[in-house]
Amino acid sequence: MNLSNILQRLLLVTLFAGFSLESQAAHTPWAISRAENGLFLGIGEDIFHIQDNGSGSPPASEDGELPAYTLGLAHLGARAGGLYWRLRLSGAFGATRYHGNTGSGLPAQGSATSRIVSFDGRLGLGIDGLWRGGRAVVLIPYLGAGFQRLTVGGDSPCTGDETLTGGHLGLGLDADYALDRRWALSLHALTGYTLGTQTTATVPTFFDTATGTLQNARVTEALGDRPYEAIGGAISYRADRRLDISLHVRRALWSATGSSPLPILDSSGKTLGATCLPSSRSTDTSIMIEAWTLF
């Protein structure tokens, strides 16, 4: 059973249990309320990897460990059944590595300066009282959406400067557990689909018969909508009356279909062949230390 099926069943059970409660008057546990409310700022590392599924040997890939930052706002209602929302802006910048082959199939390596900018949000409902003894657990089913832009500049022998953009939309579940009044643990997962994924890259499109060389051009191609999954967790500590410190880890996985065939023409307009941008699979892992302050 994959993550999507497991999460869908958990969401159904959570929603059924939440709407079946006799009372929605219970207060959200204090440690959880602090961990899910306020303005937060974080720094850390973003680890991403893109693996092409092309025919070259070895397959082309791009990876790197980049310094990262995050900034956001979050709110969870003080009582069970309260509204939950979260907005987050993240970025990363640094050197990445290319491993693979050139357009002619020769092995190649390179480095580039890459930038990642992403924005995501959640909208959901906090469900408390499922365990009425201490009410230490809050489940939050939510709708999650986001957008990401990845720019890889420099020495990729196949595509030169490349820009990948796209969004995602899915259903998620957050489970928060209050260890005591200072410590809170959070686990979350989301399953959905990518939206509007596309790439802009440099590919050969013209054969110059006079010089016997291939000429490149910048093209933008849609890559299709495919499954998107994310999973993560955080542990939060109440440092003082106004400040919480948390360690947050998140890992997202998604794939992209390849482009349609792009013809290679000669000076007479005759089609000599075709090229295409291959399908790919991507992972993005962030490890962040965040400081939270209550509104």
ZABANU-724232 format. One line per field, with one value per residue (C-alpha): x, y, z. Coordinates in Angstrom, 3 decimals. Layout:
REM ZABANU-724232
xx <- [X  ...]
yy <- [Y  ...]
zz <- [Z  ...]
***
This chain:
REM ZABANU-724232
xx <- [0.000  1.512  1.540  -1.435  -3.755  -2.623  -3.093  -6.521  -7.756  -6.320  -8.025  -11.387  -11.047  -9.921  -12.763  -15.364  -14.056  -13.820  -17.379  -18.661  -17.448  -20.097  -18.303  -15.978  -15.339  -11.957  -9.011  -6.081  -3.151  -0.891  2.346  0.636  -1.033  2.348  3.987  1.358  0.836  3.000  5.603  8.610  12.037  14.439  17.812  19.211  20.041  18.147  19.228  17.782  18.324  16.955  17.396  16.634  15.251  16.956  18.700  22.217  24.723  25.115  21.704  21.936  21.408  21.726  22.187  23.375  23.291  22.310  22.101  18.409  16.031  12.323  9.845  6.183  3.022  0.762  -2.425  -4.362  -7.617  -7.552  -10.440  -11.019  -12.618  -10.781  -9.443  -5.836  -3.752  -0.082  1.861  5.560  8.174  11.438  14.587  18.000  21.097  24.439  26.545  25.139  26.765  25.891  26.680  25.682  26.443  26.592  24.094  26.392  26.340  29.809  30.206  30.316  30.454  29.928  28.934  26.405  24.982  21.393  18.495  15.295  12.327  9.123  5.871  3.333  0.238  -2.169  -5.809  -7.419  -9.289  -7.862  -9.571  -9.022  -10.716  -10.121  -8.296  -10.293  -8.260  -5.498  -6.329  -2.623  -3.096  -4.463  -5.071  -5.230  -6.542  -5.692  -5.625  -2.076  -0.836  2.480  4.666  8.376  10.894  14.298  16.951  20.097  22.647  25.983  27.689  25.115  26.469  22.991  20.672  22.810  20.813  17.583  14.502  11.893  8.612  5.455  2.975  1.274  -2.111  -3.017  -4.594  -2.536  -2.708  -0.765  -0.566  0.627  1.452  2.129  4.913  4.458  3.910  7.281  7.784  5.592  6.098  4.536  4.347  2.776  2.211  0.652  -0.342  -1.510  -0.425  1.876  0.239  1.508  5.031  7.217  10.876  12.836  16.118  18.624  18.294  19.541  16.900  18.817  21.605  23.818  24.816  27.463  29.436  28.217  27.219  24.064  22.608  20.788  17.703  15.792  12.513  9.757  7.896  5.082  5.996  2.576  0.978  2.204  1.888  3.428  4.127  5.670  6.379  8.045  8.201  9.159  9.973  9.345  10.623  9.247  12.376  10.580  7.251  7.492  9.946  9.776  12.617  11.887  13.774  11.846  12.619  10.621  11.096  9.111  9.088  7.598  8.156  7.721  6.914  9.219  8.468  6.980  9.562  11.281  12.305  15.835  15.697  18.270  18.492  15.927  13.405  13.817  13.447  16.675  15.682  14.212  15.214  13.192  13.562  13.520  11.188  12.653  12.202  13.006  13.495  13.871  14.813  14.976  16.424  15.619  16.112  13.210  12.515  8.805  7.264  3.589  1.382]
yy <- [0.000  3.358  6.645  7.990  5.119  5.159  8.919  8.883  6.279  8.194  11.383  9.646  8.146  11.494  13.478  10.898  10.816  14.590  15.239  12.462  14.122  15.032  18.236  20.534  22.748  21.312  23.689  22.854  21.649  24.584  23.146  22.353  25.758  27.453  25.156  25.954  29.692  32.663  34.145  31.938  32.376  29.542  28.671  25.311  23.155  22.100  18.839  18.222  15.615  15.404  12.132  12.068  8.893  9.412  6.861  8.163  6.279  7.286  8.972  12.708  13.992  17.246  17.417  19.722  20.740  24.396  26.917  27.619  29.967  29.983  32.613  32.146  32.564  29.941  29.851  27.117  27.866  27.784  25.308  21.945  22.310  25.602  26.820  26.024  27.825  28.144  30.168  29.657  31.167  29.260  29.729  28.187  29.256  27.615  25.316  22.101  19.241  17.746  14.104  12.486  12.785  15.323  15.472  13.128  10.553  11.210  11.169  14.645  16.472  20.083  22.532  25.324  28.016  27.107  28.872  27.452  29.593  27.974  29.070  26.768  26.991  24.864  25.294  22.835  22.044  21.161  18.096  17.555  15.324  12.014  10.878  12.595  11.603  14.185  15.552  15.529  14.858  17.139  15.866  18.439  17.352  20.056  21.080  21.852  23.763  25.194  26.574  26.042  27.576  25.944  27.676  25.740  27.986  27.253  24.190  21.463  20.013  19.054  21.885  24.848  27.196  25.427  26.622  24.259  25.689  24.068  23.761  21.040  20.459  17.714  16.493  16.288  15.205  16.709  14.891  16.968  15.427  17.455  15.729  18.265  22.025  22.768  20.058  19.189  16.661  17.001  14.551  15.384  13.862  15.060  13.314  14.961  15.940  18.442  21.288  23.179  21.749  23.079  23.522  26.050  24.681  24.872  22.036  21.425  22.461  23.339  21.750  24.237  22.477  25.097  24.462  20.944  21.859  21.707  25.030  25.318  27.299  28.022  26.126  25.910  22.626  21.391  18.211  16.953  16.476  13.537  12.315  14.495  13.265  14.894  13.705  15.374  16.099  18.694  18.909  22.192  23.535  26.479  28.528  31.348  33.160  34.534  32.234  28.639  26.804  23.920  21.454  20.722  18.062  17.668  15.443  15.819  13.453  14.028  13.115  14.764  13.327  14.061  16.620  15.831  15.287  18.499  18.362  19.169  21.020  21.880  25.123  23.891  23.132  19.373  17.362  15.473  14.000  14.895  15.432  15.619  16.544  13.257  12.360  12.795  12.084  14.665  14.679  17.730  17.426  20.415  20.487  23.728  25.278  27.672  30.395  31.067  34.040  34.270  36.890]
zz <- [0.000  -1.043  0.861  -1.094  -0.085  3.552  3.866  2.213  4.716  7.666  6.464  6.234  9.724  11.171  9.623  10.670  14.228  14.423  13.270  15.571  18.768  21.302  22.241  20.379  23.424  24.436  24.378  22.114  24.296  25.182  23.754  20.437  20.273  20.662  18.086  15.432  15.993  15.180  12.890  12.161  10.595  9.877  8.378  7.344  4.350  1.243  -0.424  -3.865  -6.559  -10.121  -12.015  -15.742  -17.287  -20.640  -22.812  -22.164  -20.059  -17.323  -16.952  -16.380  -12.839  -10.920  -7.141  -4.425  -0.769  -0.583  2.275  2.802  4.590  5.398  6.557  7.362  9.400  10.983  13.051  14.853  16.685  20.478  20.623  18.986  15.578  15.029  11.717  10.807  8.205  7.370  4.775  4.082  1.751  1.305  -0.718  -1.306  -3.244  -3.997  -6.135  -7.624  -9.508  -12.893  -13.739  -17.007  -20.669  -23.460  -26.294  -28.257  -25.446  -23.989  -20.187  -18.691  -15.388  -14.467  -11.780  -11.675  -9.456  -8.649  -6.976  -5.509  -4.500  -3.221  -1.632  -0.013  2.121  4.140  5.096  7.461  10.653  14.073  15.581  19.311  21.857  20.047  23.176  25.877  28.896  28.497  25.044  24.228  20.489  17.786  14.243  11.435  8.028  5.510  1.859  0.771  -2.271  -3.388  -6.156  -6.824  -9.223  -9.701  -11.815  -12.702  -14.379  -15.944  -17.245  -17.830  -21.093  -22.316  -21.419  -20.328  -18.128  -17.191  -15.320  -13.839  -12.548  -11.270  -8.464  -6.470  -4.866  -2.429  0.805  3.957  7.580  10.491  13.833  16.829  20.212  23.363  25.305  28.129  28.407  26.775  24.155  21.152  18.357  14.903  11.980  8.629  5.192  1.952  -1.261  -4.470  -7.962  -9.605  -11.523  -14.572  -14.489  -17.285  -18.158  -20.167  -21.498  -24.360  -26.895  -30.469  -33.001  -36.199  -38.245  -40.070  -43.280  -44.048  -40.872  -40.125  -36.568  -34.488  -33.356  -30.042  -29.077  -25.895  -25.682  -23.069  -22.767  -20.504  -18.622  -17.503  -14.085  -12.003  -8.382  -5.660  -2.127  0.938  4.454  7.410  11.094  13.666  17.346  19.163  22.477  24.450  25.206  27.026  27.174  23.612  21.820  20.574  18.816  16.427  14.250  11.052  8.431  5.198  2.154  -1.091  -4.077  -7.519  -11.155  -14.548  -17.958  -20.874  -23.569  -26.957  -29.769  -30.871  -34.565  -35.715  -39.042  -41.706  -43.656  -46.192  -43.478  -43.791  -40.586  -39.921  -36.589  -33.252  -29.662  -26.469  -22.838  -20.877  -18.036  -14.563  -10.873  -8.197  -4.437  -2.212  1.466  3.797  7.318  9.122  12.561  13.105  15.660  16.374  18.129  19.030  17.399]
***
